[in-house]
Amino acid sequence: MTNFNNSSSPNYEKIINPIKDQIIGKAINFHKEGNIAEALKHYQFCVNKGFDDYRVFSNFGNILQQLGKLEEAAILSRKAVDLKPNLAHVHFNLGNILKELGRLEEAEKSHRKAIKLNPNLTQALNALGDILLDVGKLKEVILLSKSKLESKSITPEDKLRALIQIICANLQKGDFPETLLYLNKINELIEQGLLYIIKDIKTRQHSWFLTQFISSIYNELEKN
């Protein structure tokens, strides 16, 4: 594993009886502030000193994932799961890393575990839907996405994503009438300004381009 504990690492060696929670808190604060270099040094120090705190391993793993160090990130995230097996988010984080590694079966299990622990964790529901599309479990994608649409607390982003997942599943099944039905629902929502409610610009742009692509084959679908 990458070792960030070099000469510029925090000099806690001279501290008498260092308080573990304070050190971990400092690492987390650096992370929240976006000071990734210092966060890495502090998380590495915590790991080296044997601080078995799930936050250290989960956060450290998330940073390494962003840096493209996926194998190392997976090892750290698994440790977080071992330390806090009843926390949905650690399973969700591990699932995301495993998906990036192409280990879809393992990723699916992690997201299912996250959902079992927290059925309202929409991020895990969305991620599971994407994986099910990738592995061809199309009926389950449709059922999962329809159940999300029934939620009264669904966000505009999640509503659009659920509709897109249903459309993609029906396209793969060759069920063009259902594809058109949900494509019309998306178009109606877009006309009502749904995209402008989505706060994240990248999500908005991705959703727009994807719906435009699907709409571009609208006439071809109508012929079938």
C-alpha positions in Angstrom: 0.0 0.0 0.0 1.1 3.5 -0.7 3.0 5.0 2.2 2.4 8.7 2.8 4.2 8.6 6.1 7.4 10.4 5.1 9.5 13.1 6.6 6.8 15.7 6.0 4.2 13.6 7.9 2.7 15.1 11.1 5.2 14.8 13.9 3.0 13.1 16.5 6.0 11.0 17.7 7.0 13.7 20.1 3.5 14.0 21.6 3.1 12.2 25.0 0.1 10.0 25.0 -1.5 11.4 21.8 -5.3 11.4 21.8 -6.5 9.2 19.1 -9.8 10.9 18.5 -8.1 14.3 18.1 -5.7 13.0 15.5 -8.5 11.3 13.6 -10.6 14.5 13.9 -7.7 16.5 12.4 -7.5 14.1 9.5 -11.2 14.3 8.8 -11.1 18.1 9.0 -8.3 18.3 6.5 -10.4 16.1 4.2 -13.5 18.2 4.6 -11.5 21.3 3.8 -10.2 19.8 0.6 -6.6 19.6 1.8 -6.1 16.2 0.4 -2.3 16.1 0.8 -2.6 16.7 4.6 -5.5 14.4 4.9 -3.6 11.6 3.2 -0.6 12.1 5.6 -2.9 12.0 8.6 -4.9 9.0 7.5 -1.7 7.1 6.7 -0.4 8.0 10.2 -3.6 6.7 11.7 -3.3 3.4 9.8 0.4 3.0 10.7 -0.4 3.5 14.3 -3.1 0.9 14.3 -6.1 3.2 14.8 -8.9 0.9 14.0 -11.5 3.5 13.2 -13.8 2.8 10.3 -13.8 6.5 9.3 -10.1 6.4 8.7 -10.2 3.4 6.4 -13.4 4.5 4.6 -12.2 8.1 4.0 -8.7 7.0 3.1 -10.2 4.6 0.6 -12.4 7.2 -0.9 -9.4 9.5 -1.5 -7.4 6.7 -3.1 -10.3 5.8 -5.3 -10.4 9.4 -6.6 -6.7 9.1 -7.2 -7.2 6.0 -9.3 -5.5 3.7 -6.8 -8.5 1.2 -6.8 -6.9 -1.9 -5.5 -5.5 -0.1 -2.4 -8.9 1.7 -2.0 -10.7 -1.6 -2.0 -8.4 -3.0 0.7 -9.0 0.0 2.9 -12.8 0.0 2.3 -13.0 -3.7 3.1 -11.3 -2.9 6.4 -13.9 -0.2 7.0 -16.6 -2.8 6.4 -15.0 -5.2 8.9 -14.9 -2.5 11.5 -18.4 -1.3 10.9 -20.4 -4.1 9.2 -23.8 -2.6 10.2 -23.2 0.8 8.5 -24.8 1.0 5.0 -22.5 3.6 3.7 -19.3 1.6 4.1 -20.8 -1.2 2.0 -22.0 1.4 -0.6 -18.5 2.9 -0.8 -16.9 -0.5 -1.3 -19.5 -1.4 -4.0 -18.5 1.7 -5.9 -14.9 0.8 -5.9 -15.5 -2.8 -6.9 -17.6 -1.6 -9.8 -14.8 0.6 -11.0 -12.5 -2.5 -10.8 -15.0 -4.4 -13.0 -15.9 -6.8 -10.2 -19.6 -6.5 -10.8 -20.8 -9.5 -8.9 -19.0 -8.4 -5.7 -20.1 -4.8 -6.2 -23.7 -6.0 -6.6 -23.4 -7.9 -3.3 -22.0 -4.8 -1.5 -24.9 -2.6 -2.7 -27.5 -5.2 -1.8 -26.0 -5.3 1.7 -26.1 -1.5 1.9 -29.8 -1.5 0.8 -30.6 -4.2 3.3 -29.1 -2.1 6.1 -30.8 1.1 4.8 -33.6 0.6 2.3 -33.8 4.4 1.9 -30.2 4.8 0.7 -31.1 6.1 -2.7 -27.4 6.2 -3.8 -27.1 2.5 -3.3 -30.4 1.9 -5.1 -29.2 3.9 -8.1 -25.9 2.1 -8.1 -27.5 -1.3 -7.9 -29.8 -0.4 -10.8 -26.8 0.5 -13.0 -25.0 -2.8 -12.1 -28.2 -4.8 -12.8 -28.3 -3.1 -16.3 -24.7 -4.1 -16.9 -25.2 -7.7 -16.0 -28.5 -8.0 -17.9 -30.9 -8.4 -14.9 -33.5 -6.3 -16.7 -36.7 -7.3 -15.0 -35.2 -6.5 -11.6 -34.0 -3.1 -12.9 -37.5 -2.2 -13.9 -39.1 -3.4 -10.7 -36.4 -1.6 -8.6 -36.8 1.7 -10.6 -40.6 1.6 -10.4 -40.4 1.1 -6.7 -38.2 4.2 -6.5 -40.7 6.2 -8.5 -43.4 5.4 -5.9 -41.4 7.1 -3.2 -42.9 10.4 -2.0 -39.4 11.8 -1.1 -37.8 11.0 -4.5 -35.6 13.9 -5.8 -35.7 15.2 -9.4 -32.3 13.6 -10.0 -33.4 10.2 -8.8 -36.7 10.4 -10.6 -34.9 11.1 -13.9 -32.4 8.3 -13.2 -35.1 5.8 -12.4 -36.9 6.6 -15.6 -33.7 6.4 -17.7 -33.0 3.0 -16.1 -36.4 1.7 -17.0 -36.0 3.0 -20.6 -32.6 1.4 -21.0 -33.9 -2.0 -19.6 -36.9 -2.0 -21.9 -34.6 -1.1 -24.9 -32.4 -4.1 -24.1 -35.5 -6.3 -23.7 -36.8 -5.1 -27.1 -40.0 -3.8 -25.4 -40.5 -0.7 -27.5 -44.0 0.2 -26.4 -42.8 0.4 -22.8 -39.7 2.3 -23.9 -41.9 4.9 -25.6 -44.2 5.2 -22.7 -41.4 6.1 -20.3 -39.6 8.2 -22.9 -42.8 10.3 -23.1 -42.8 10.6 -19.3 -39.3 11.9 -19.4 -40.1 14.4 -22.1 -43.0 15.7 -20.2 -40.9 16.2 -17.1 -38.2 18.0 -19.1 -40.9 20.3 -20.7 -42.0 21.1 -17.1 -38.4 22.2 -16.3 -37.2 19.1 -14.4 -33.6 19.5 -15.6 -33.3 23.0 -14.2 -34.3 21.7 -10.7 -31.2 19.4 -10.7 -28.5 21.2 -8.8 -25.5 19.2 -9.9 -24.4 20.6 -13.3 -22.7 17.4 -14.4 -25.7 15.3 -13.6 -27.9 17.7 -15.4 -25.7 17.7 -18.5 -25.4 13.9 -18.5 -29.1 13.5 -18.1 -29.8 15.9 -20.9 -27.4 14.3 -23.4 -28.7 10.8 -22.6 -32.4 11.8 -23.0 -31.5 13.5 -26.2 -29.8 10.4 -27.5 -32.8 8.2 -26.6 -35.2 10.7 -28.2 -33.1 10.7 -31.4 -34.2 7.1 -32.0 -37.8 7.8 -31.1 -39.0 7.6 -34.7 -37.2 4.3 -35.2 -38.9 2.9 -32.1 -42.4 4.0 -33.3 -41.9 1.9 -36.5 -41.6 -1.3 -34.5 
